Amino acid sequence: MTIFIIWLIAFCLIAYFAYQRWNSGVSQGLDKVLPSFLKSHGDNRYLWVITLAVLGATTLVQPVEMLLVVLLLGLIGLGIMALANWAGNKTRH
């Protein structure tokens, strides 16, 4: 129960500060990192604030699990990229 309370407090604080600073830096930072179809313009403000708050709070409470998930997703992404490059080379010949 203590971890849940810590997570909830972290979630609320991160969501509050991300929402308050959305126009002064958070939106521009996301736009630099994300591809064009995921840009943070329009009605996506609340979705991105909640997403950042969930990821931030979970990283604060369970950093090792988040690191392992990021590493696993990175390895899967590299594998898919390698498979796509290999398939693309096979179709050209």
C-alpha positions as CSV (number, residue, x, y, z in Angstrom):
1,M,0.0,0.0,0.0
2,T,2.9,2.4,0.7
3,I,4.3,1.9,-2.8
4,F,0.9,2.7,-4.3
5,I,0.6,5.9,-2.2
6,I,4.2,7.0,-3.3
7,W,3.2,6.2,-6.9
8,L,0.0,8.2,-6.6
9,I,1.8,11.2,-5.2
10,A,4.5,11.1,-7.9
11,F,1.8,10.7,-10.6
12,C,-0.1,13.8,-9.3
13,L,3.0,15.9,-9.0
14,I,4.4,15.0,-12.4
15,A,1.0,15.5,-14.1
16,Y,0.6,18.9,-12.4
17,F,4.0,20.2,-13.4
18,A,3.8,18.8,-16.9
19,Y,0.4,20.4,-17.4
20,Q,1.6,23.7,-16.0
21,R,4.7,23.8,-18.2
22,W,3.2,22.4,-21.3
23,N,3.5,25.5,-23.5
24,S,6.9,26.5,-22.0
25,G,8.9,23.4,-22.9
26,V,7.2,20.1,-22.5
27,S,5.4,20.2,-25.8
28,Q,8.5,21.4,-27.7
29,G,10.6,18.6,-26.0
30,L,8.2,16.0,-27.1
31,D,8.0,17.3,-30.6
32,K,11.8,17.0,-31.0
33,V,11.7,13.3,-30.0
34,L,8.5,12.0,-31.6
35,P,7.9,11.3,-35.3
36,S,5.6,13.6,-37.1
37,F,2.4,11.6,-36.7
38,L,2.7,11.6,-32.9
39,K,3.4,15.3,-32.5
40,S,1.8,16.8,-29.5
41,H,-0.4,19.4,-31.2
42,G,-4.1,19.7,-30.8
43,D,-6.2,17.7,-28.3
44,N,-3.3,15.4,-27.4
45,R,-2.3,17.5,-24.4
46,Y,-4.1,15.6,-21.8
47,L,-3.1,12.2,-23.2
48,W,0.6,13.2,-23.2
49,V,0.4,14.6,-19.7
50,I,-1.1,11.4,-18.4
51,T,1.3,9.3,-20.3
52,L,4.3,11.2,-19.0
53,A,3.0,11.1,-15.4
54,V,2.4,7.3,-15.6
55,L,5.9,6.6,-17.0
56,G,7.5,9.0,-14.6
57,A,5.8,7.7,-11.5
58,T,6.5,4.1,-12.5
59,T,10.1,4.9,-13.2
60,L,10.4,6.5,-9.7
61,V,8.8,3.5,-7.9
62,Q,10.2,0.6,-10.0
63,P,13.3,1.8,-11.9
64,V,14.8,-1.6,-12.5
65,E,11.6,-3.0,-14.1
66,M,11.3,0.1,-16.3
67,L,14.9,-0.3,-17.4
68,L,14.4,-3.9,-18.3
69,V,11.2,-3.1,-20.2
70,V,13.1,-0.4,-22.2
71,L,16.0,-2.7,-22.9
72,L,13.6,-5.5,-24.0
73,L,11.6,-3.1,-26.3
74,G,14.9,-1.8,-27.8
75,L,16.1,-5.3,-28.5
76,I,12.8,-6.2,-30.1
77,G,12.9,-3.0,-32.2
78,L,16.5,-3.8,-33.4
79,G,15.4,-7.3,-34.3
80,I,12.4,-6.0,-36.3
81,M,14.6,-3.5,-38.1
82,A,17.2,-6.1,-39.0
83,L,14.5,-8.5,-40.2
84,A,13.0,-5.7,-42.3
85,N,16.4,-4.8,-43.8
86,W,17.0,-8.4,-44.6
87,A,13.6,-8.9,-46.2
88,G,14.1,-5.6,-48.2
89,N,17.5,-6.8,-49.5
90,K,16.0,-10.2,-50.6
91,T,13.2,-8.6,-52.5
92,R,15.5,-6.3,-54.5
93,H,17.6,-9.3,-55.9
